[in-house]
């Protein structure tokens, strides 16, 4: 099987189920941004500081593939087989957040992204996750989108924020605190 099909050369692509849509369709933007987020999660997984979280990050990548498949499916096509996102996937993120937060000092200020390249990669992933969430909620205002997808992306951005704080702690670098002008 060749990687190129030439079926997208005219600016159209197929959703799962066969429906052709323009490549600028919001559904394509939604699952394309999920794919971008998945790449950033892979970069985070590759950071040495995250060796003990590699399996959790790989699980997150798997769930993002499930979300991508869900978003890539024409909602009018009910017979497309794909894995489902589960409430337990969201609960797993919440459990991870709770565990990472335990040893962290209470948050008293806004934190600026940065302080260490690994932390910065985490903040990039977090901001792409937030963009993903915005696009998916816009799509949900027009077409059917699973509530679990929106909830998972929301919780994932929280997870990534706490992960950045945890990485800073483990790397023994100071969080960059925002001090607003007075």
C-alpha positions in Angstrom: 0.0 0.0 0.0 1.4 3.4 -1.0 1.4 6.3 1.5 0.1 8.7 -1.1 -3.4 8.3 -2.5 -3.7 11.6 -4.4 -7.4 11.8 -3.2 -6.6 15.0 -1.3 -5.0 16.8 -4.1 -8.1 18.9 -4.7 -8.3 20.1 -1.1 -10.8 17.4 0.0 -10.4 14.6 2.5 -12.6 11.7 3.7 -14.0 11.3 7.2 -14.3 7.8 8.6 -17.5 6.6 7.0 -16.5 8.0 3.6 -18.0 11.5 3.6 -15.8 13.9 1.7 -15.2 17.3 3.3 -12.9 20.3 2.6 -9.6 20.1 4.4 -10.4 23.3 6.1 -13.6 21.8 7.7 -13.7 22.4 11.5 -13.9 18.7 12.1 -10.5 18.3 10.2 -9.1 21.2 12.2 -10.3 19.5 15.5 -8.7 16.1 14.8 -5.6 17.6 13.2 -5.1 19.6 16.4 -5.5 16.5 18.5 -2.8 14.9 16.3 -0.5 17.9 16.9 -1.2 17.6 20.7 -0.3 13.9 20.5 3.1 14.8 19.0 3.8 17.2 21.9 2.8 14.5 24.4 5.3 12.2 22.6 7.9 14.9 23.1 7.1 15.1 26.8 7.2 11.3 27.0 10.8 11.4 25.6 12.0 13.8 28.3 14.3 12.1 30.8 12.4 13.6 33.7 9.3 11.7 32.6 10.8 8.2 32.5 8.6 7.1 35.4 5.5 8.6 33.7 6.3 7.2 30.2 3.5 4.6 30.4 0.9 7.2 31.6 1.9 9.5 28.8 1.7 6.6 26.3 -1.8 5.9 27.6 -2.7 9.5 27.0 -1.4 9.3 23.5 -3.6 6.2 23.0 -6.6 8.1 24.2 -5.8 11.0 21.9 -5.9 8.5 19.0 -9.4 7.4 20.2 -10.5 11.0 20.3 -9.0 11.6 16.9 -10.9 8.7 15.5 -14.1 9.9 17.2 -13.7 13.4 15.7 -12.7 12.0 12.3 -16.0 10.1 12.1 -19.0 11.5 10.3 -21.7 11.7 13.0 -24.3 10.6 10.4 -22.5 7.3 9.9 -23.5 5.1 12.9 -21.9 1.8 11.6 -18.2 2.9 11.9 -16.3 0.7 14.3 -13.9 2.6 16.6 -12.8 2.4 20.2 -14.7 4.5 22.7 -13.4 6.9 25.3 -14.5 5.9 28.8 -15.2 7.8 32.0 -12.4 5.8 33.6 -10.0 7.5 31.2 -10.9 10.9 32.8 -10.7 9.4 36.2 -7.2 8.2 35.5 -6.1 11.7 34.7 -7.8 13.0 37.9 -5.9 10.4 39.9 -2.6 11.3 38.3 -3.3 15.0 39.0 -4.1 14.3 42.6 -0.9 12.3 43.1 1.4 14.9 41.4 -0.2 17.7 43.4 0.4 16.2 46.9 4.1 17.2 47.2 3.7 20.5 45.3 3.6 23.8 47.2 0.2 25.6 47.0 -0.2 27.8 44.0 -0.2 31.5 45.0 0.7 33.2 41.7 0.3 32.7 38.0 3.2 30.8 36.5 4.9 31.8 33.3 5.9 29.0 30.9 9.6 28.2 31.1 12.4 27.5 33.5 13.6 24.4 31.8 13.2 23.0 28.3 11.2 20.0 29.6 8.8 22.3 31.4 8.5 24.5 28.3 7.6 21.5 26.2 4.9 20.7 28.8 3.5 24.2 28.5 3.5 23.9 24.7 1.5 20.7 25.1 -0.9 22.4 27.5 -1.6 25.3 25.2 -2.1 23.1 22.2 -4.5 21.1 24.4 -6.4 24.3 25.3 -6.6 25.2 21.5 -7.9 21.6 20.9 -10.6 22.1 23.5 -11.6 25.4 21.9 -11.9 23.9 18.5 -13.8 20.8 19.7 -16.3 22.9 21.7 -16.9 25.1 18.6 -17.5 21.9 16.6 -19.8 20.6 19.4 -21.9 23.8 18.9 -22.5 22.8 15.3 -22.5 19.0 15.3 -22.6 16.1 17.8 -19.4 15.6 19.8 -19.1 13.2 22.7 -19.2 15.0 26.1 -16.4 12.7 27.2 -14.1 14.1 24.5 -14.6 17.6 25.8 -14.2 16.5 29.4 -11.1 14.5 28.6 -9.4 17.5 26.9 -10.3 19.8 29.7 -8.9 17.4 32.3 -5.8 16.8 30.2 -5.0 20.5 30.1 -5.2 20.4 33.9 -3.0 17.3 34.0 -0.4 19.0 31.8 -0.3 22.1 34.0 0.3 20.1 37.1 2.8 17.9 35.2 4.8 21.1 34.4 4.8 22.1 38.1 5.9 18.5 39.0 8.7 18.5 36.4 10.0 21.8 37.7 10.1 20.4 41.2 11.8 17.2 40.1 14.3 19.1 38.0 15.0 21.4 41.0 14.2 24.5 39.0 12.2 27.5 40.2 8.8 28.0 38.7 8.7 31.3 36.8 6.3 33.5 38.7 4.4 36.2 37.0 4.8 39.5 38.8 2.4 42.0 37.2 3.3 45.6 36.7 2.0 47.9 39.3 
